[in-house]
C-alpha cells in the first residue's frame, strides 16, 4: 500500500478526476473530503464488510417452514420481469 | 426446458427468462455470475439460485412487502452499471437471512439486489438511505405495516 503524509487542507489526487482532501484532524479522527465524478462509488469500507458478511450468513438458504407465520401472507402480483414461472 | 440443481426445490426445470446475470457477482460470491430466480409459492419469497452451484442460494423478498413507503435509493455508479436512467426500470429485492429461530428473520435493505427488468442484468447495490440496515427484522415490520393499514 502506498502511504503518504498529509497535513490539514492538503490533498491527494487519484488519476485526474478524484481528489482526497484532509479537511480536519482531531485526536484520532480525520475528516476527509472527497471530490469524485458521480459515476465513482464512494462508501465507508464497513458498509461493504457488513453487506459481505450478511451475504455469507444468508447464502445457504434451504426450504423454509413458514407454517407458523401466517402474517407473511403470499405474493399479490407478478414481477413484471418476464415473470419467473411465467406468471 | 433445461433443469438445474437447486437448494430449495432439488432438480428443477427453469426457463431462460428466469436467468439473471450478475457481471460483478454478489459481495463475497464474486465468482458466481449467473443465477436463476425461482418463485417460492404461497410465500412472499423468491429463491435466487446460483447456476452450477446447487448448494448456494439466497432467499429474496421485495422490500415493499414489509416496509411502508419503501423507496429504492441508489447512486449514479450503480445506475450506470445497470444501464438504466430511472429506478422505474428496475426490480429490487432484499436478501433474507433466516437464523435458527425463523421468527427472527431479517432482510438486508442496505445492499439491495437490483435487476434491470429489460436486460435481466443485476447487481448488489448499496442503498443511499442510511435508515436501511443489513438486518431489518421482517416479521416486526410486517406486523407494524399491517397495523397501519399498509
gemmi code that builds the backbone of each chain (N, CA, C; Angstrom):
import gemmi

chains = {
    "A": [
        ("UNK", (0.844, -1.195, 0.000), (0.000, 0.000, 0.000), (0.881, 1.247, 0.000)),
        ("UNK", (0.541, 2.179, -0.827), (1.252, 3.470, -0.859), (0.826, 4.288, 0.357)),
        ("UNK", (1.793, 4.797, 1.115), (1.473, 5.598, 2.297), (2.062, 6.998, 2.136)),
        ("UNK", (1.244, 8.025, 2.240), (1.701, 9.411, 2.093), (1.351, 10.194, 3.356)),
        ("UNK", (2.214, 11.143, 3.746), (1.874, 12.016, 4.871), (1.239, 13.298, 4.338)),
        ("UNK", (0.163, 13.738, 4.958), (-0.520, 14.963, 4.547), (-0.866, 15.798, 5.772)),
        ("UNK", (-0.978, 17.103, 5.601), (-1.438, 17.979, 6.684), (-2.844, 18.470, 6.357)),
        ("UNK", (-3.473, 19.124, 7.333), (-4.807, 19.676, 7.111), (-4.821, 20.545, 5.853)),
        ("UNK", (-5.853, 20.370, 5.062), (-6.075, 21.113, 3.815), (-5.174, 20.684, 2.655)),
        ("UNK", (-4.303, 19.695, 2.877), (-3.544, 19.159, 1.745), (-4.354, 18.029, 1.103)),
        ("UNK", (-4.048, 17.761, -0.157), (-4.840, 16.786, -0.916), (-3.973, 15.718, -1.551)),
        ("UNK", (-4.649, 14.707, -2.015), (-4.032, 13.679, -2.864), (-4.918, 13.552, -4.086)),
        ("UNK", (-4.338, 13.439, -5.266), (-5.124, 13.184, -6.474), (-4.996, 11.710, -6.842)),
        ("UNK", (-6.109, 11.102, -7.195), (-6.090, 9.750, -7.753), (-6.553, 9.890, -9.196)),
        ("UNK", (-5.655, 9.642, -10.125), (-5.949, 9.963, -11.522), (-6.148, 11.467, -11.622)),
        ("UNK", (-6.859, 11.953, -12.657), (-7.097, 13.400, -12.656), (-8.507, 13.737, -12.235)),
        ("UNK", (-9.296, 12.734, -11.838), (-10.690, 13.038, -11.500), (-11.027, 12.965, -10.026)),
        ("UNK", (-10.155, 12.382, -9.214), (-10.534, 12.141, -7.821), (-9.578, 12.858, -6.878)),
        ("UNK", (-10.133, 13.731, -6.039), (-9.321, 14.442, -5.070), (-9.730, 14.028, -3.662)),
        ("UNK", (-8.730, 13.684, -2.861), (-8.973, 13.332, -1.459), (-8.303, 14.413, -0.615)),
        ("UNK", (-9.085, 15.163, 0.155), (-8.520, 16.271, 0.933), (-8.681, 16.009, 2.435)),
        ("UNK", (-7.626, 16.298, 3.174), (-7.705, 16.206, 4.633), (-8.333, 17.510, 5.118)),
        ("UNK", (-9.568, 17.435, 5.596), (-10.305, 18.635, 5.970), (-9.994, 19.048, 7.401)),
        ("UNK", (-9.873, 18.054, 8.278), (-9.660, 18.368, 9.696), (-9.076, 17.154, 10.407)),
        ("UNK", (-8.230, 17.419, 11.393), (-7.680, 16.327, 12.197), (-7.906, 16.666, 13.661)),
        ("UNK", (-8.589, 15.764, 14.380), (-8.819, 15.983, 15.818), (-8.569, 14.672, 16.535)),
        ("UNK", (-7.516, 14.628, 17.354), (-7.199, 13.405, 18.080), (-6.992, 12.255, 17.104)),
        ("UNK", (-7.764, 11.159, 17.289), (-7.566, 10.005, 16.406), (-8.580, 10.000, 15.258)),
        ("UNK", (-9.209, 11.155, 15.015), (-10.191, 11.184, 13.947), (-9.798, 12.177, 12.853)),
        ("UNK", (-9.938, 11.724, 11.626), (-9.582, 12.555, 10.481), (-10.836, 12.792, 9.652)),
        ("UNK", (-11.083, 14.039, 9.301), (-12.207, 14.340, 8.412), (-11.661, 14.440, 6.997)),
        ("UNK", (-12.259, 13.679, 6.103), (-11.737, 13.601, 4.743), (-12.789, 14.101, 3.761)),
        ("UNK", (-12.387, 14.976, 2.865), (-13.284, 15.422, 1.801), (-12.926, 14.695, 0.506)),
        ("UNK", (-13.946, 14.282, -0.224), (-13.686, 13.540, -1.466), (-14.396, 14.223, -2.624)),
        ("UNK", (-13.645, 14.568, -3.639), (-14.236, 15.081, -4.871), (-14.043, 14.020, -5.937)),
        ("UNK", (-15.149, 13.462, -6.411), (-15.017, 12.400, -7.419), (-16.163, 12.521, -8.409)),
        ("UNK", (-15.962, 12.051, -9.635), (-17.064, 12.050, -10.604), (-18.233, 11.233, -10.066)),
        ("UNK", (-19.454, 11.591, -10.515), (-20.661, 10.950, -9.988), (-20.668, 9.435, -10.172)),
        ("UNK", (-20.005, 8.975, -11.271), (-20.076, 7.537, -11.525), (-19.081, 6.719, -10.708)),
        ("UNK", (-18.314, 7.410, -9.834), (-17.422, 6.662, -8.941), (-18.133, 6.475, -7.597)),
        ("UNK", (-18.265, 5.228, -7.190), (-18.958, 4.936, -5.937), (-18.012, 5.158, -4.770)),
        ("UNK", (-18.477, 5.912, -3.762), (-17.658, 6.137, -2.565), (-18.490, 5.755, -1.348)),
        ("UNK", (-18.025, 4.765, -0.602), (-18.721, 4.352, 0.612), (-17.691, 4.047, 1.685)),
        ("UNK", (-18.104, 4.092, 2.940), (-17.240, 3.618, 4.028), (-17.003, 2.124, 3.839)),
        ("UNK", (-15.784, 1.677, 4.167), (-15.478, 0.261, 3.950), (-16.352, -0.656, 4.803)),
        ("UNK", (-16.749, -0.180, 6.005), (-17.593, -1.026, 6.866), (-18.882, -1.428, 6.161)),
        ("UNK", (-19.388, -0.550, 5.286), (-20.630, -0.857, 4.592), (-20.436, -2.107, 3.728)),
        ("UNK", (-19.338, -2.137, 2.986), (-19.032, -3.323, 2.174), (-18.870, -4.564, 3.055)),
        ("UNK", (-18.110, -4.400, 4.156), (-17.837, -5.545, 5.029), (-19.128, -6.099, 5.630)),
        ("UNK", (-20.019, -5.191, 6.056), (-21.307, -5.606, 6.626), (-22.123, -6.388, 5.620)),
        ("UNK", (-22.214, -5.843, 4.409), (-23.038, -6.480, 3.387), (-22.461, -7.847, 3.046)),
        ("UNK", (-21.135, -7.911, 2.932), (-20.495, -9.171, 2.585), (-20.739, -10.233, 3.667)),
        ("UNK", (-20.584, -9.858, 4.947), (-20.757, -10.888, 5.972), (-22.223, -11.297, 6.085)),
        ("UNK", (-23.131, -10.342, 5.818), (-24.547, -10.700, 5.820), (-24.864, -11.646, 4.662)),
        ("UNK", (-24.262, -11.409, 3.512), (-24.459, -12.305, 2.365), (-24.020, -13.724, 2.700)),
        ("UNK", (-22.864, -13.822, 3.357), (-22.329, -15.151, 3.672), (-23.259, -15.868, 4.653)),
        ("UNK", (-23.810, -15.111, 5.615), (-24.752, -15.715, 6.569), (-26.032, -16.177, 5.871)),
        ("UNK", (-26.379, -15.524, 4.764), (-27.663, -15.790, 4.110), (-27.568, -16.810, 2.988)),
        ("UNK", (-26.345, -17.208, 2.630), (-26.143, -17.834, 1.318), (-26.615, -19.265, 1.180)),
        ("UNK", (-26.893, -19.949, 2.285), (-27.256, -21.352, 2.092), (-28.686, -21.582, 2.526)),
        ("UNK", (-29.543, -20.734, 2.004), (-30.933, -20.773, 2.398), (-31.630, -21.979, 1.791)),
        ("UNK", (-32.135, -22.833, 2.651), (-32.840, -24.025, 2.183), (-34.332, -23.805, 2.199)),
        ("UNK", (-35.090, -24.890, 2.320), (-36.533, -24.715, 2.336), (-36.944, -24.174, 3.701)),
        ("UNK", (-37.968, -23.360, 3.672), (-38.398, -22.658, 4.872), (-39.727, -23.225, 5.323)),
        ("UNK", (-39.853, -23.512, 6.601), (-41.174, -23.885, 7.096), (-41.844, -22.620, 7.607)),
        ("UNK", (-42.814, -22.148, 6.845), (-43.427, -20.863, 7.183), (-44.792, -21.027, 7.820)),
        ("UNK", (-45.128, -22.292, 8.142), (-46.494, -22.541, 8.607), (-46.813, -21.741, 9.880)),
        ("UNK", (-45.805, -21.448, 10.687), (-46.064, -20.713, 11.919), (-46.179, -19.202, 11.721)),
        ("UNK", (-46.078, -18.749, 10.481), (-46.026, -17.300, 10.245), (-47.048, -16.831, 9.214)),
        ("UNK", (-48.339, -17.014, 9.521), (-49.360, -16.617, 8.545), (-49.278, -15.130, 8.197)),
        ("UNK", (-48.673, -14.340, 9.089), (-48.570, -12.901, 8.850), (-47.813, -12.613, 7.544)),
        ("UNK", (-46.966, -13.575, 7.132), (-46.185, -13.359, 5.907), (-47.056, -13.279, 4.669)),
        ("UNK", (-48.196, -13.996, 4.698), (-49.076, -13.969, 3.530), (-48.395, -14.519, 2.300)),
        ("UNK", (-48.866, -14.117, 1.115), (-48.218, -14.564, -0.115), (-48.204, -13.424, -1.123)),
        ("UNK", (-47.663, -13.698, -2.295), (-47.492, -12.622, -3.274), (-48.834, -12.198, -3.866)),
        ("UNK", (-48.963, -10.911, -4.090), (-50.224, -10.417, -4.636), (-50.164, -10.254, -6.148)),
        ("UNK", (-48.969, -10.047, -6.667), (-48.859, -9.847, -8.116), (-47.530, -10.364, -8.619)),
        ("UNK", (-47.417, -10.457, -9.935), (-46.174, -10.913, -10.541), (-45.115, -9.814, -10.489)),
        ("UNK", (-43.986, -10.104, -11.113), (-42.862, -9.186, -11.015), (-42.769, -8.190, -12.162)),
        ("UNK", (-43.433, -8.472, -13.251), (-43.300, -7.604, -14.408), (-41.923, -7.701, -15.034)),
        ("UNK", (-41.313, -8.836, -14.888), (-39.940, -9.037, -15.351), (-39.901, -10.140, -16.376)),
        ("UNK", (-40.809, -10.304, -17.275), (-40.863, -11.573, -17.982), (-40.884, -12.615, -16.885)),
        ("UNK", (-42.004, -12.638, -16.190), (-42.047, -13.253, -14.866), (-41.489, -14.641, -14.733)),
        ("UNK", (-40.769, -14.876, -13.615), (-40.348, -16.236, -13.316), (-41.580, -17.122, -13.256)),
        ("UNK", (-41.447, -18.315, -13.689), (-42.541, -19.287, -13.707), (-43.699, -18.839, -14.608)),
        ("UNK", (-43.456, -17.850, -15.431), (-44.444, -17.448, -16.427), (-45.728, -16.873, -15.870)),
        ("UNK", (-45.686, -16.342, -14.649), (-46.917, -15.823, -14.062), (-47.221, -14.409, -14.542)),
    ],
    "B": [
        ("UNK", (-37.321, -27.877, -21.618), (-36.671, -26.850, -20.806), (-35.524, -27.474, -19.996)),
        ("UNK", (-34.456, -26.720, -19.811), (-33.328, -27.267, -19.055), (-33.668, -27.394, -17.571)),
        ("UNK", (-32.960, -28.267, -16.899), (-33.143, -28.353, -15.458), (-31.843, -27.964, -14.753)),
        ("UNK", (-31.980, -27.455, -13.545), (-30.798, -27.125, -12.736), (-30.953, -27.739, -11.346)),
        ("UNK", (-29.835, -27.821, -10.639), (-29.877, -28.282, -9.253), (-30.141, -27.080, -8.374)),
        ("UNK", (-31.161, -27.182, -7.535), (-31.451, -26.040, -6.672), (-31.522, -26.478, -5.220)),
        ("UNK", (-31.247, -25.549, -4.329), (-31.228, -25.855, -2.914), (-32.648, -26.020, -2.368)),
        ("UNK", (-33.567, -25.220, -2.867), (-34.928, -25.258, -2.332), (-35.764, -26.366, -2.956)),
        ("UNK", (-35.631, -26.564, -4.264), (-36.528, -27.491, -4.961), (-35.837, -28.749, -5.480)),
        ("UNK", (-34.569, -28.944, -5.182), (-33.838, -30.049, -5.798), (-33.702, -29.804, -7.293)),
        ("UNK", (-33.831, -30.878, -8.074), (-33.752, -30.739, -9.534), (-35.004, -29.992, -10.010)),
        ("UNK", (-34.816, -28.903, -10.751), (-35.993, -28.117, -11.125), (-35.838, -27.589, -12.555)),
        ("UNK", (-36.985, -27.561, -13.264), (-36.983, -27.021, -14.628), (-36.951, -25.507, -14.579)),
        ("UNK", (-36.145, -24.904, -15.439), (-36.096, -23.445, -15.480), (-36.228, -22.962, -16.921)),
        ("UNK", (-36.650, -21.723, -17.080), (-36.683, -21.134, -18.412), (-35.623, -20.039, -18.474)),
        ("UNK", (-35.293, -19.687, -19.679), (-34.291, -18.650, -19.905), (-34.682, -17.334, -19.227)),
        ("UNK", (-35.992, -17.119, -19.151), (-36.479, -15.860, -18.577), (-36.190, -15.738, -17.090)),
        ("UNK", (-35.856, -16.841, -16.454), (-35.542, -16.798, -15.029), (-34.062, -16.576, -14.775)),
        ("UNK", (-33.294, -16.558, -15.864), (-31.843, -16.455, -15.736), (-31.435, -14.987, -15.562)),
        ("UNK", (-30.734, -14.704, -14.486), (-30.332, -13.335, -14.161), (-28.808, -13.282, -14.146)),
        ("UNK", (-28.235, -12.332, -14.865), (-26.773, -12.313, -14.862), (-26.233, -11.204, -13.975)),
        ("UNK", (-25.227, -11.537, -13.207), (-24.553, -10.629, -12.275), (-23.108, -10.472, -12.738)),
        ("UNK", (-22.826, -9.493, -13.615), (-21.462, -9.359, -14.156), (-20.403, -9.181, -13.061)),
        ("UNK", (-20.771, -8.549, -11.931), (-19.800, -8.359, -10.847), (-20.022, -9.325, -9.688)),
        ("UNK", (-20.927, -10.268, -9.870), (-21.212, -11.198, -8.781), (-21.927, -10.517, -7.629)),
        ("UNK", (-21.975, -11.200, -6.496), (-22.574, -10.678, -5.271), (-21.451, -10.637, -4.247)),
        ("UNK", (-21.372, -9.585, -3.429), (-20.254, -9.435, -2.478), (-20.013, -10.727, -1.683)),
        ("UNK", (-18.789, -11.225, -1.732), (-18.459, -12.488, -1.076), (-18.620, -13.689, -1.994)),
        ("UNK", (-19.332, -13.491, -3.118), (-19.580, -14.572, -4.092), (-19.297, -14.068, -5.501)),
        ("UNK", (-18.197, -13.339, -5.618), (-17.893, -12.666, -6.882), (-17.702, -13.660, -8.028)),
        ("UNK", (-17.386, -14.907, -7.698), (-17.102, -15.907, -8.734), (-18.359, -16.443, -9.406)),
        ("UNK", (-19.527, -16.170, -8.842), (-20.773, -16.651, -9.453), (-21.419, -15.511, -10.242)),
        ("UNK", (-21.549, -15.703, -11.541), (-22.028, -14.616, -12.405), (-23.451, -14.856, -12.915)),
        ("UNK", (-24.008, -16.021, -12.603), (-25.329, -16.336, -13.141), (-26.193, -17.013, -12.078)),
        ("UNK", (-27.418, -16.530, -11.972), (-28.366, -17.089, -11.006), (-29.699, -17.333, -11.701)),
        ("UNK", (-30.544, -18.154, -11.073), (-31.918, -18.317, -11.531), (-32.858, -17.827, -10.431)),
        ("UNK", (-33.850, -17.041, -10.843), (-34.828, -16.514, -9.898), (-36.031, -17.451, -9.869)),
        ("UNK", (-36.245, -18.114, -8.735), (-37.312, -19.102, -8.611), (-38.366, -18.592, -7.630)),
        ("UNK", (-39.617, -18.766, -8.015), (-40.715, -18.339, -7.162), (-40.922, -19.379, -6.059)),
        ("UNK", (-41.066, -18.948, -4.822), (-41.447, -19.877, -3.754), (-42.932, -19.646, -3.482)),
        ("UNK", (-43.744, -20.608, -3.913), (-45.203, -20.468, -3.864), (-45.715, -20.233, -2.448)),
        ("UNK", (-46.861, -19.584, -2.364), (-47.547, -19.371, -1.089), (-46.671, -18.695, -0.039)),
        ("UNK", (-45.833, -17.801, -0.487), (-44.978, -17.050, 0.436), (-44.603, -15.759, -0.276)),
        ("UNK", (-44.064, -14.793, 0.465), (-43.598, -13.579, -0.225), (-42.173, -13.744, -0.768)),
        ("UNK", (-41.625, -14.957, -0.703), (-40.209, -15.143, -1.001), (-39.920, -15.680, -2.396)),
        ("UNK", (-38.699, -15.396, -2.830), (-38.142, -15.984, -4.047), (-36.820, -16.628, -3.661)),
        ("UNK", (-36.367, -17.568, -4.482), (-35.040, -18.122, -4.257), (-34.144, -17.681, -5.410)),
        ("UNK", (-32.990, -17.135, -5.051), (-32.007, -16.763, -6.062), (-30.959, -17.870, -6.046)),
        ("UNK", (-31.094, -18.771, -7.010), (-30.282, -19.993, -7.043), (-29.060, -19.786, -7.927)),
        ("UNK", (-27.872, -20.019, -7.338), (-26.650, -19.905, -8.128), (-26.640, -20.988, -9.204)),
        ("UNK", (-26.282, -20.589, -10.406), (-26.212, -21.537, -11.513), (-24.921, -22.346, -11.386)),
        ("UNK", (-25.045, -23.665, -11.442), (-23.863, -24.523, -11.354), (-23.329, -24.704, -9.943)),
        ("UNK", (-23.973, -24.084, -8.956), (-23.571, -24.231, -7.546), (-24.837, -24.531, -6.758)),
        ("UNK", (-25.274, -25.794, -6.826), (-26.560, -26.178, -6.239), (-26.712, -25.828, -4.771)),
        ("UNK", (-25.579, -25.743, -4.059), (-25.649, -25.510, -2.616), (-25.798, -24.032, -2.266)),
        ("UNK", (-25.576, -23.163, -3.243), (-25.625, -21.732, -2.929), (-26.907, -21.106, -3.455)),
        ("UNK", (-27.716, -20.611, -2.524), (-28.955, -19.939, -2.902), (-29.291, -18.908, -1.844)),
        ("UNK", (-29.839, -17.803, -2.295), (-30.291, -16.762, -1.382), (-31.816, -16.741, -1.389)),
        ("UNK", (-32.395, -16.349, -0.267), (-33.837, -16.095, -0.251), (-34.027, -14.598, -0.414)),
        ("UNK", (-34.932, -14.226, -1.310), (-35.190, -12.806, -1.557), (-36.618, -12.461, -1.206)),
        ("UNK", (-36.802, -11.190, -0.862), (-38.150, -10.660, -0.638), (-38.183, -9.258, -1.219)),
        ("UNK", (-39.340, -8.834, -1.716), (-39.449, -7.448, -2.181), (-39.648, -6.557, -0.960)),
        ("UNK", (-38.814, -5.534, -0.806), (-38.891, -4.701, 0.406), (-40.267, -4.064, 0.595)),
        ("UNK", (-40.948, -3.760, -0.513), (-42.281, -3.136, -0.433), (-43.253, -4.019, 0.348)),
        ("UNK", (-42.982, -5.330, 0.342), (-43.867, -6.271, 1.010), (-43.986, -5.983, 2.503)),
        ("UNK", (-42.892, -5.526, 3.094), (-42.938, -5.389, 4.555), (-42.493, -4.023, 5.077)),
        ("UNK", (-42.014, -3.148, 4.199), (-41.617, -1.810, 4.667), (-42.573, -0.780, 4.088)),
        ("UNK", (-43.171, 0.001, 4.947), (-44.083, 1.061, 4.493), (-43.302, 2.124, 3.741)),
        ("UNK", (-43.854, 2.568, 2.639), (-43.260, 3.671, 1.874), (-41.800, 3.416, 1.532)),
        ("UNK", (-41.503, 2.157, 1.217), (-40.128, 1.835, 0.832), (-39.792, 2.477, -0.517)),
        ("UNK", (-38.604, 3.051, -0.599), (-38.141, 3.581, -1.882), (-36.707, 3.151, -2.122)),
        ("UNK", (-36.459, 2.693, -3.346), (-35.102, 2.309, -3.720), (-34.309, 3.583, -4.003)),
        ("UNK", (-33.211, 3.766, -3.263), (-32.355, 4.937, -3.492), (-30.925, 4.449, -3.687)),
        ("UNK", (-30.449, 4.515, -4.933), (-29.082, 4.074, -5.207), (-28.354, 5.144, -6.019)),
        ("UNK", (-27.021, 5.058, -6.033), (-26.210, 6.104, -6.641), (-26.035, 5.946, -8.152)),
        ("UNK", (-25.452, 6.986, -8.730), (-25.237, 7.017, -10.174), (-24.371, 5.852, -10.657)),
        ("UNK", (-23.352, 5.486, -9.840), (-22.461, 4.410, -10.262), (-23.246, 3.110, -10.441)),
        ("UNK", (-24.161, 2.829, -9.496), (-24.972, 1.617, -9.596), (-25.941, 1.695, -10.779)),
        ("UNK", (-26.538, 2.882, -10.967), (-27.488, 3.049, -12.079), (-26.782, 2.817, -13.416)),
        ("UNK", (-25.583, 3.375, -13.536), (-24.843, 3.217, -14.796), (-24.453, 1.764, -15.021)),
        ("UNK", (-24.020, 1.108, -13.952), (-23.624, -0.303, -14.093), (-24.818, -1.149, -14.534)),
        ("UNK", (-26.016, -0.728, -14.138), (-27.214, -1.479, -14.515), (-27.762, -1.038, -15.870)),
        ("UNK", (-27.222, 0.048, -16.383), (-27.633, 0.526, -17.704), (-29.005, 1.161, -17.731)),
        ("UNK", (-29.389, 1.836, -16.645), (-30.700, 2.494, -16.620), (-30.570, 3.952, -16.184)),
        ("UNK", (-31.625, 4.715, -16.474), (-31.655, 6.117, -16.070), (-32.620, 6.367, -14.933)),
        ("UNK", (-33.581, 5.464, -14.784), (-34.599, 5.683, -13.760), (-34.808, 4.394, -12.969)),
        ("UNK", (-35.131, 4.545, -11.688), (-35.367, 3.350, -10.876), (-36.622, 2.595, -11.323)),
        ("UNK", (-37.471, 3.271, -12.131), (-38.659, 2.583, -12.637), (-38.311, 1.417, -13.560)),
        ("UNK", (-37.094, 1.439, -14.081), (-36.678, 0.356, -14.990), (-36.117, -0.841, -14.224)),
        ("UNK", (-36.167, -0.736, -12.897), (-35.508, -1.752, -12.070), (-36.497, -2.513, -11.204)),
        ("UNK", (-36.076, -3.704, -10.832), (-36.836, -4.528, -9.908), (-35.906, -4.809, -8.731)),
        ("UNK", (-36.354, -4.492, -7.523), (-35.433, -4.619, -6.388), (-35.896, -5.653, -5.367)),
        ("UNK", (-34.920, -6.277, -4.761), (-35.159, -7.305, -3.746), (-34.194, -7.089, -2.590)),
        ("UNK", (-34.546, -7.654, -1.434), (-33.603, -7.692, -0.310), (-33.287, -9.153, -0.030)),
        ("UNK", (-32.027, -9.416, 0.335), (-31.638, -10.778, 0.709), (-32.096, -11.047, 2.137)),
        ("UNK", (-32.706, -12.207, 2.336), (-33.243, -12.582, 3.644), (-32.252, -13.505, 4.354)),
        ("UNK", (-32.013, -13.233, 5.637), (-31.219, -14.146, 6.459), (-32.156, -14.807, 7.451)),
        ("UNK", (-32.149, -16.130, 7.460), (-33.018, -16.870, 8.375), (-32.149, -17.546, 9.430)),
        ("UNK", (-32.179, -17.041, 10.674), (-31.384, -17.680, 11.734), (-32.084, -18.940, 12.227)),
        ("UNK", (-31.526, -19.573, 13.256), (-32.098, -20.817, 13.763), (-33.573, -20.647, 14.125)),
        ("UNK", (-33.872, -19.534, 14.761), (-35.273, -19.218, 15.043), (-35.808, -18.343, 13.907)),
        ("UNK", (-36.619, -18.946, 13.019), (-37.038, -18.200, 11.819), (-37.841, -16.950, 12.134)),
        ("UNK", (-38.400, -16.870, 13.367), (-39.155, -15.674, 13.727), (-38.252, -14.442, 13.708)),
        ("UNK", (-36.946, -14.688, 13.805), (-36.006, -13.559, 13.809), (-35.404, -13.286, 12.437)),
        ("UNK", (-36.085, -13.730, 11.395), (-35.539, -13.494, 10.050), (-35.395, -12.000, 9.772)),
        ("UNK", (-34.323, -11.667, 9.060), (-34.075, -10.261, 8.740), (-33.840, -10.105, 7.240)),
        ("UNK", (-33.984, -8.881, 6.771), (-33.716, -8.591, 5.364), (-32.637, -7.528, 5.280)),
        ("UNK", (-31.794, -7.653, 4.288), (-30.707, -6.689, 4.082), (-31.178, -5.581, 3.149)),
        ("UNK", (-31.558, -4.448, 3.747), (-32.034, -3.313, 2.943), (-30.890, -2.398, 2.544)),
        ("UNK", (-29.714, -2.621, 3.148), (-28.588, -1.756, 2.815), (-27.938, -2.177, 1.499)),
        ("UNK", (-28.005, -3.477, 1.202), (-27.393, -3.972, -0.034), (-28.416, -4.644, -0.933)),
        ("UNK", (-29.389, -3.869, -1.454), (-30.445, -4.493, -2.257), (-29.919, -5.127, -3.545)),
        ("UNK", (-30.569, -6.220, -3.932), (-30.298, -6.865, -5.218), (-31.225, -6.208, -6.234)),
        ("UNK", (-30.650, -5.643, -7.286), (-31.444, -4.862, -8.220), (-31.269, -5.422, -9.630)),
        ("UNK", (-32.397, -5.624, -10.316), (-32.380, -6.234, -11.646), (-32.925, -5.251, -12.677)),
        ("UNK", (-32.220, -5.108, -13.780), (-32.738, -4.364, -14.933), (-33.824, -5.230, -15.565)),
        ("UNK", (-35.076, -4.714, -15.551), (-36.213, -5.525, -15.997), (-36.069, -5.984, -17.441)),
        ("UNK", (-35.443, -5.132, -18.251), (-35.380, -5.427, -19.673), (-34.253, -6.418, -19.999)),
        ("UNK", (-33.061, -6.164, -19.452), (-31.901, -6.978, -19.839), (-31.651, -8.151, -18.880)),
        ("UNK", (-32.290, -8.113, -17.712), (-32.059, -9.088, -16.635), (-30.597, -9.127, -16.204)),
        ("UNK", (-29.941, -7.952, -16.324), (-28.615, -7.792, -15.724), (-28.845, -7.235, -14.322)),
        ("UNK", (-28.099, -7.773, -13.368), (-28.360, -7.402, -11.973), (-27.070, -7.137, -11.223)),
        ("UNK", (-27.209, -6.463, -10.079), (-26.064, -6.301, -9.190), (-26.551, -6.043, -7.772)),
        ("UNK", (-25.650, -6.282, -6.841), (-25.950, -5.892, -5.475), (-25.523, -4.446, -5.338)),
        ("UNK", (-26.464, -3.577, -5.036), (-26.187, -2.153, -4.954), (-26.034, -1.763, -3.481)),
        ("UNK", (-25.708, -0.514, -3.243), (-25.639, -0.028, -1.870), (-26.644, 1.104, -1.716)),
        ("UNK", (-27.532, 0.969, -0.736), (-28.579, 1.963, -0.547), (-27.993, 3.270, -0.028)),
        ("UNK", (-28.507, 4.373, -0.550), (-28.066, 5.687, -0.075), (-28.852, 6.125, 1.155)),
        ("UNK", (-29.921, 5.384, 1.453), (-30.740, 5.727, 2.613), (-30.130, 5.079, 3.856)),
        ("UNK", (-29.636, 5.910, 4.773), (-28.894, 5.364, 5.913), (-29.796, 4.736, 6.966)),
        ("UNK", (-31.117, 4.886, 6.799), (-32.036, 4.196, 7.715), (-32.151, 2.718, 7.382)),
        ("UNK", (-31.699, 2.338, 6.183), (-31.842, 0.949, 5.763), (-30.593, 0.167, 6.150)),
        ("UNK", (-30.759, -0.799, 7.057), (-29.608, -1.533, 7.580), (-29.543, -2.935, 6.977)),
        ("UNK", (-28.498, -3.684, 7.386), (-28.332, -5.027, 6.817), (-29.208, -6.064, 7.528)),
        ("UNK", (-29.772, -5.698, 8.690), (-30.572, -6.677, 9.445), (-31.907, -6.076, 9.846)),
        ("UNK", (-32.761, -5.875, 8.872), (-34.071, -5.277, 9.139), (-35.044, -6.407, 9.502)),
        ("UNK", (-35.590, -6.413, 10.735), (-36.472, -7.518, 11.143), (-37.733, -7.543, 10.280)),
        ("UNK", (-38.033, -8.688, 9.667), (-39.138, -8.753, 8.717), (-40.488, -8.851, 9.418)),
        ("UNK", (-40.604, -9.791, 10.371), (-41.927, -10.032, 10.954), (-42.439, -8.821, 11.741)),
        ("UNK", (-41.541, -8.181, 12.491), (-41.942, -6.996, 13.257), (-42.406, -5.895, 12.308)),
        ("UNK", (-41.664, -5.700, 11.225), (-42.015, -4.647, 10.272), (-43.354, -4.944, 9.598)),
        ("UNK", (-43.571, -6.232, 9.324), (-44.804, -6.643, 8.649), (-46.014, -6.418, 9.559)),
        ("UNK", (-45.836, -6.759, 10.839), (-46.937, -6.550, 11.787), (-47.269, -5.070, 11.908)),
        ("UNK", (-46.228, -4.262, 11.951), (-46.427, -2.818, 12.045), (-47.135, -2.293, 10.801)),
        ("UNK", (-46.708, -2.790, 9.650), (-47.289, -2.342, 8.388), (-48.768, -2.710, 8.331)),
        ("UNK", (-49.087, -3.953, 8.735), (-50.481, -4.392, 8.726), (-51.332, -3.553, 9.667)),
        ("UNK", (-50.762, -3.229, 10.828), (-51.489, -2.446, 11.814), (-51.824, -1.055, 11.271)),
        ("UNK", (-50.881, -0.520, 10.520), (-51.085, 0.830, 9.998), (-51.836, 0.833, 8.679)),
        ("UNK", (-52.296, -0.354, 8.291), (-53.106, -0.457, 7.088), (-52.301, -0.334, 5.810)),
        ("UNK", (-51.109, -0.919, 5.818), (-50.283, -0.973, 4.608), (-49.641, 0.332, 4.330)),
    ],
}
model = gemmi.Model(1)
for chain_id, residues in chains.items():
    chain = gemmi.Chain(chain_id)
    for i, (resn, *xyz) in enumerate(residues, 1):
        res = gemmi.Residue()
        res.name, res.seqid = resn, gemmi.SeqId(i, " ")
        for name, pos in zip(("N", "CA", "C"), xyz):
            atom = gemmi.Atom()
            atom.name, atom.element = name, gemmi.Element(name[0])
            atom.pos, atom.b_iso = gemmi.Position(*pos), 0.0
            res.add_atom(atom)
        chain.add_residue(res)
    model.add_chain(chain)
structure = gemmi.Structure()
structure.add_model(model)
structure.setup_entities()
